[in-house]
Amino acid sequence: MGIRDIRAVLFDMDGTLVDSDAAVERAWTVWAGEYGVPVADVLAIAHGSPAESTVDRMRPDLPAEERAAAAARQLELQYDDLSDVVATPGAHEVLSVLGALGLPWAVVTSADNRLAKVRLAAAGIEPRVLVTVEDISRGKPDPEGYRHAADLLGVPPAHCLVVEDAEVGLAAGRAAGAVTAGLKDLSADIQLTDLHQLADLLAAARTEDSGPTDLTAG
């Protein structure tokens, strides 16, 4: 399965389509201070994972209801922190290329619906299909989110490209049976320096195909 066989692209949000790393780290830093957890330990696992999963790993000693409250507190710290949240380099370009090629795309994020919508809006990105942690029962690295997005787009996971900047997300993409593309020097089927490169790869695959519809053919 190669780039020419891709019929849909499934993007992670934070760190992939949206540059929110600073906001994420600020929120977890405050949270770590409130809950007595070393900041470095939290930041080592927080990126790409649902807040609930990170809280469960950091404070397994808390009763279930207190862990749920701790996860909610972490999200509250992020809702209004949008001052430096922008689209990542190449994000708008690759979405434009997908539109020109007629390839559907979706966003699959470990954020909740409220946070996903405000961050995507801040970045000027409007996905037609958005899968958040509230739409599934198991978050990344479980493949449920990516499989659900593929179902919503009507494309088999094997013909989807999952684009991620965190190993936990790539693990979810692999488990879903998708082709994977990794940013930030992560090992994947396709290694990307940025989304400009993905835009170029998709456009080149279309140009090199023998027919104008090969890239989206079943």
N, C-alpha and C positions, 0 to 999 in steps of 0.2 A: 504494500500500500504506500503510495507516494503522494506528493503534493498535488499531482494532476487528478488523483482519485478523490480529493476532498470535495464534499458537497455541502458542508456547513462548518462554521468556525464557532467554537465555544470559548469565550474569554473569561478568565478570572477578572475580578475588578481591582482590588487594592494592589498596587504595585505592577499591574499588568496594563489595564486601560486607564487607571486613575492613579496619579502620583499622590498618595496619601500617607506615605511612610512616616513623615514627620509627625503628622496628626496621630497616627496609630501609636507611635512610640511615646508621644506626650501623654496620651491617655493611659497607656499601660504603666508608665513611670509613676503617675499620680496614684493609680490603683495599687501598684506594688507597695507604695508608701503607706497607704491606708490599711492594707491587709498584711503587712509585715513579711513581704516576700522580696528576696533580692531582685533588683531590677534586671540585672544581666540574665538571670535564670528565666524570667518571664519573656524578655525580648528574644531569647534564643529559640522559643517555641511558638510565640504568639502569631507571627506573620502567617497568614493563610489559613489559620485554624479558627473554628468557631470559638467565641468567647467562653462558652460553657465548657468546651474541652480543655482550654487552657486553665480555667479556674479549677476544674476537677483535678488536674495534674498538679497545680500549685498549692491548693488547699484541700486535699482529700480528707483532712481531719474535720472539716465543717459538715454539719448536717445538710441534707439535700436541699432544704428550703433556704438555708443560708448561702449555699453555693449558687443557687438560682438568683438570689438577691445580689450576690457579688458580681455575677455575670451581667445582670441588668445595670448595676452601677457602672461597670466598665463601658457599656454601650452609651450610657447617659453622658459620660465624659467626652464622647466623640461626636454626638449629634450636632453640636453648635460650633465645633472646631473646624472651620472650613476655610480659614484665612489663606492657606497656601495649598489648598487642594486643587489640582489642575489635571488636565489630560496628560498622559505620558507622551514622550516624543514618538511621533509616528502614529498615534492612536487614531486621530481623525483621518489621516492618510489611508491607513489600512481599511477603515470602515468605508471610506469613499471607494476604494478599489473593490471591496466586496459588493457594494451597491452596483457598481458598473458591471461586474461579472454576474450579477444576479444570484450571488451566493448568500443564503440566510445566515444570520449569526445571533448569538445569545450571550448573556452575561450570567455566570454562575458564581455566586459569592457566598462567603461564610458570614457576611453581615446580615442583619435583619432588614426587613423591607424599608423601614424608615431611614436607616443609615444609608442603605444602598441608593435610594432615590435622591437624597440630598447630595451625596457625593457625586453621583453621575450627573446631576443637574449642575453642580459646581464646575464640572469638567466639560459641560456642553455635550453630553452623550445621552442619547435617548434610545435605549434598546426596545425593540418590539417584544422581545422575550427576555424576562428577568426571572431567574430562579434564586431565591434567597434561602437562608437557613430555616425560615418559617414555612417553606413549601415542601420540606422533606423531613424525614424522621431521623436521618443519620447524616452528619456533616462530613466533610473531607477529613481523612483520606478515603472514606467510603465513597463508592462511585455513584450513589443514588442521585446526587444533584446533576451530574453530567448526563446520566441516562435519562433523567426526567427532561432535561433541556433538549436532548436529541429527539425524544418522543414528541415534544411540543413542536419541534421544527419538522417532524416527519422524515427524519434522516436516520438511518442505522448508525449506531455509535462508531462502527468500523469505518464509516465514511466521514467522520467528524474529526476536526483538528482541535485539540484542547491546548490553549495557550496559557501558560502559568509562569509565575515568578517564585513559587515556593514548592519545595519537595513534597509537602503534604498534598498539594493540589495535583502535581504530576502523578503521584501515586493513585489519586482518585481517577485521573484520566486514563492511566494504564489499566486500572481495574475495570473501567467501563468498556475497555476494548477499543479506545480511540487512538489515533495518531497523536503524539504529543510534541509540543514545541516549548522549549524552556528558555527563559530569560535569565539574566544574572549568572551566567556560566553554569547553569544547572544542566545535568546530563538528560537528554531527551532524544526522541527520534530526529528532531530538528532543533539545532541550537541557534538561538537568535541573540544578536547584540542589542537590537531594539525592534520596534514595530515597523520602522521604515524598511528594514530588511525583509520582514514578512510581506509587506505590501509589494516589494520588488519581486519576491519569489512567486507570489500569486499571479501578478501581472505577467511575469515571464512565462509561467506555466501555460497561461492562456494563449500567449503569443506563439509559443512553440508548438501548441497542439495542432493537429492536422485540420480540425474543424472548429468552428466558432462556439460550439456547445459542448465540446468534449469534457471540459472541466466540471460541468454540472450534470453530465449524463449519468444514468443509473448503471 
